[in-house]
Structure formats: structure tokens, C-alpha cells
């Protein structure tokens, strides 16, 4: 099974202009963003596609692969540039007690010198690996593309994983970026997901911070 990460968002959850956070004055050149619908591969789908029995590391947990995506569009004002963006996923069980955590994240670290394209493996133990190191045990191959030049992931093993994206002098913070997370949830529960995205930018008014509108940030996605 091979998953090809799209370079453009195919299913749009929301598209529009981000809103100022903390500013009391109106900003004319707000950034435009497209947020993708979360894409989920439950364990049954992975086993069906690969023809292999997957081996979760904990029998009392249910694991699944989740992809999130966003697109930062080019600012209307050529003097505006994005300096940093943060994409966060708040994970909660749909019912019952317990917690949902990020069992593994990808990408975890990207620098300006890293290759923008890669192929990784999600093995039957629900961990990401360099595909070249695990050809004999690959469950799923994922073809991935990084649009953003500098990426750092946080929150491994926690219920609020997030990625920080930064610009580089040689490469702007623009385009469509996807990230992956392996979810570990209580065995008999689905997952309630909320997405938060904030952007720092330099404008003719000075530095500002913007984010999703309240109604978009409050939106709940259910993944089973």
C-alpha cells in the first residue's frame, strides 16, 4: 500500500482569511488560508490494503493514521511575509474515560537543508521509519512532500501534538503542507479532534499574530 501525499488540498474543511489575535485595530492585508478535511486510515483499512496483521504495541488501545493539511496562500501585499505558523491538534476520546495521544508524528524535524521529498514507512507496529531502513517490514509506504522549509514537531505521547513551521531566508513560508500523526485512543472509543492554527507575520504595520476565526477553531471533527 502506498499513500501519495497531495501537493494541493483535495477536500476543503475551511477557506478564508485569518483574523488578528490581540490587535484592537483593523488589518487590511490579512493572510488567506485553506484548511483540509482530516483524512483517517483506521486499522481495519490498513490491514485490508496490506494483507498483513498489524501488531499494536498496546492491546487496550486503538491505533489509526491521521493526516492534517493546510495551505498558506501568497499575501496580497508584497511587503508582507509569514515568519512562523503553528498547527495544533487537540485530541479527546469520543466517549468514556481515558486519553487520546500522539503515538508517533511525521515530520518531526525538517531543516532548510533537508530534501523536500521523502518516502517513509509506517510499519505494523504503528511507527514511522525511513523506508530505506525497513523494506522487509513495510506496512504502508507514504510519499511525502514538505512545502515549508523549517518544521519542528512537539507533543509526542501527548494529547495536543503540534508543529511549528518557520520561514528561511532562502525559502518563504508558503504552499500546502501535510503532516501525519498515529493516534492511540481507548480501544472502544472514537476520537474527537479540534484543530488550531496561528500565524505570525511581518506587515507594513509591524509584526502581528493571526489565527482561525472562533467558529472554525471551535469546530469538532469526529474520527472513528
C-alpha positions in Angstrom: 0.0 0.0 0.0 1.3 3.4 -1.0 -0.1 6.7 0.1 0.8 9.7 -2.0 0.5 12.9 -0.1 -1.3 15.5 -2.2 0.5 18.8 -3.0 -2.8 20.6 -3.0 -5.8 20.2 -0.7 -8.4 18.0 -2.2 -11.1 18.2 0.4 -11.5 21.6 2.0 -12.7 22.0 5.6 -12.5 25.8 5.5 -11.0 28.5 3.3 -10.9 32.2 4.2 -8.9 35.0 5.8 -7.3 34.6 9.3 -8.2 37.0 12.0 -6.0 39.2 14.2 -5.3 37.9 17.7 -4.9 40.5 20.3 -4.9 43.5 18.0 -7.5 46.2 18.5 -7.1 47.8 15.1 -8.1 46.6 11.7 -5.5 45.0 9.5 -6.0 45.4 5.7 -3.8 42.6 4.4 -4.8 39.5 6.4 -3.5 36.2 5.2 -5.6 33.7 3.3 -5.6 30.1 4.4 -7.1 26.8 3.3 -7.6 24.1 5.9 -8.0 20.5 4.7 -10.5 18.0 6.0 -8.7 15.5 8.3 -8.0 12.2 6.5 -8.1 9.0 8.6 -7.0 5.4 7.9 -8.4 3.1 10.6 -6.5 -0.1 11.4 -9.1 -2.2 9.5 -8.3 -0.3 6.3 -4.6 -0.6 6.8 -4.9 -4.4 7.3 -7.2 -4.8 4.4 -5.0 -2.9 2.0 -1.7 -4.5 3.0 -3.0 -8.0 3.7 -1.0 -8.1 6.9 -2.0 -8.4 10.5 -0.9 -5.3 12.3 0.6 -5.6 15.8 -0.4 -2.6 18.0 2.1 -2.1 20.9 -0.8 -2.0 23.4 -3.8 -4.3 23.3 -6.0 -1.8 25.2 -5.5 0.9 22.6 -6.9 1.5 19.1 -4.4 3.0 16.6 -5.1 4.9 13.4 -3.3 7.0 10.9 -4.4 10.7 10.6 -3.3 13.3 8.0 -3.8 17.1 8.5 -3.1 19.7 5.8 -3.2 23.5 5.4 -2.2 25.9 2.7 -0.8 29.4 3.3 -1.5 31.5 0.2 0.7 34.3 -1.1 0.0 37.6 0.7 -1.7 40.3 -1.4 0.8 42.9 -0.2 4.3 42.1 -1.4 5.7 43.7 1.8 4.0 41.1 3.9 5.8 37.8 4.8 5.0 34.9 7.1 7.6 34.3 9.8 6.1 31.4 11.7 3.0 29.2 11.8 1.7 26.6 14.3 -0.7 23.8 13.6 -2.1 22.0 16.6 -4.4 19.0 17.1 -6.4 18.7 20.3 -7.3 15.0 20.8 -10.0 13.7 23.1 -11.9 10.3 23.3 -15.4 10.5 21.8 -16.9 8.7 24.8 -15.8 7.2 28.1 -12.6 7.7 30.1 -9.0 7.7 29.1 -7.0 9.8 26.7 -6.0 10.0 23.1 -2.3 10.6 22.4 0.1 11.0 19.5 1.9 7.7 19.3 4.1 9.0 16.5 4.4 12.1 14.4 5.7 13.0 11.0 7.6 15.1 10.1 9.4 15.5 13.4 12.2 17.8 12.3 12.9 19.4 8.9 15.7 22.0 8.3 16.2 24.2 5.3 18.9 21.7 4.1 16.5 18.7 4.2 15.1 17.2 1.0 11.6 18.5 0.3 10.5 15.0 -0.9 10.8 11.7 1.1 9.3 8.2 1.3 8.6 6.9 4.7 7.3 3.6 6.1 4.5 3.1 8.6 5.3 -0.4 9.9 2.8 -2.8 11.6 4.0 -1.6 15.0 2.5 1.8 14.1 5.8 3.7 14.0 7.3 5.8 11.1 10.6 4.7 9.7 12.9 5.7 6.8 11.7 3.4 4.1 15.3 2.5 3.1 15.9 1.0 6.6 12.8 -1.2 6.7 12.0 -2.5 3.3 11.3 -6.1 4.5 8.8 -5.0 7.1 6.9 -2.1 5.5 3.2 -2.0 6.1 2.5 1.3 4.3 4.7 3.5 2.2 4.0 7.2 2.3 5.3 9.6 -0.3 5.6 12.9 1.3 6.4 16.5 0.3 7.4 19.4 2.5 6.3 22.8 1.3 7.6 24.6 4.4 11.3 24.9 4.8 11.7 24.5 8.6 9.5 22.2 10.7 9.6 21.1 14.3 7.1 18.7 15.9 6.2 18.7 19.6 3.8 16.7 21.8 4.9 13.1 21.1 3.0 10.9 23.5 0.6 13.8 24.5 -2.9 14.8 23.7 -2.0 18.1 21.9 0.6 17.5 19.3 1.6 20.5 17.3 4.0 21.5 14.5 5.9 24.8 14.3 6.7 26.0 10.7 9.3 28.7 10.1 10.5 30.7 7.1 14.1 30.6 5.9 16.0 33.4 4.1 16.2 31.2 1.0 12.6 29.9 1.1 9.4 31.5 2.1 6.7 30.0 4.3 4.1 29.3 1.5 2.2 26.5 0.0 0.4 23.3 1.0 1.9 21.3 3.9 0.6 18.0 5.2 1.5 16.3 8.5 0.8 12.8 9.9 0.0 11.5 13.3 -0.5 8.0 14.6 -3.4 8.2 17.1 -3.6 5.9 20.1 -7.1 6.0 21.6 -9.1 3.9 24.1 -10.0 0.7 22.4 -13.7 1.2 22.3 -13.8 4.9 21.6 -13.6 7.2 18.6 -11.7 10.4 18.6 -12.8 14.0 18.9 -10.4 16.3 17.1 -10.1 20.1 17.2 -7.7 22.0 15.0 -5.9 25.3 15.9 -3.7 27.3 13.6 -1.9 30.5 14.2 0.4 32.6 12.1 3.0 35.3 12.9 3.7 37.7 10.1 5.6 40.9 9.3 3.5 43.6 7.7 3.8 47.3 6.9 2.1 47.8 10.3 4.7 45.8 12.1 4.6 42.2 13.4 1.1 40.7 14.0 -0.3 37.4 15.1 -3.4 35.9 13.4 -5.5 32.7 13.7 -8.6 30.9 12.7 -12.0 32.5 13.3 -13.6 31.4 16.6 -16.3 29.3 14.8 -13.6 27.4 12.8 -11.4 26.9 15.8 -14.4 25.5 17.8 -15.3 23.0 15.1 -15.2 19.4 16.2 -14.1 16.6 13.8 -15.0 13.0 14.7 -12.7 10.2 13.5 -13.6 6.6 14.2 
